[in-house]
């Protein structure tokens, strides 16, 4: 029984091992979402207001709004995730210390130049 549990654990570990996505996955996904959004916009653009009277004609525009909205929202999220992360606190702290030191140096230099 121990061997079976060990074998199961090994299989489970192999199955749940992290997998690196392809390098161009983000670009392909962004291209597909952009294409879907543009197709939905084209569908809505081609839709005529006179067709609004018949409820049977509402399916395509409603689907275009839903699919285009979902693809647009996913595209926004994808692009927002690509933005660089804020610097770690240690870098921010170091930047503040450097800014303070430069301002102190500037103040002291101005004071020394006025005394001349």
PyMOL commands that set and color helices and strands:
alter all, ss='L'
color gray80, all
select helices_A, chain A and resi 2-15+25-46+49-53+55-82+89-115
alter helices_A, ss='H'
color red, helices_A
deselect
rebuild
show_as cartoon
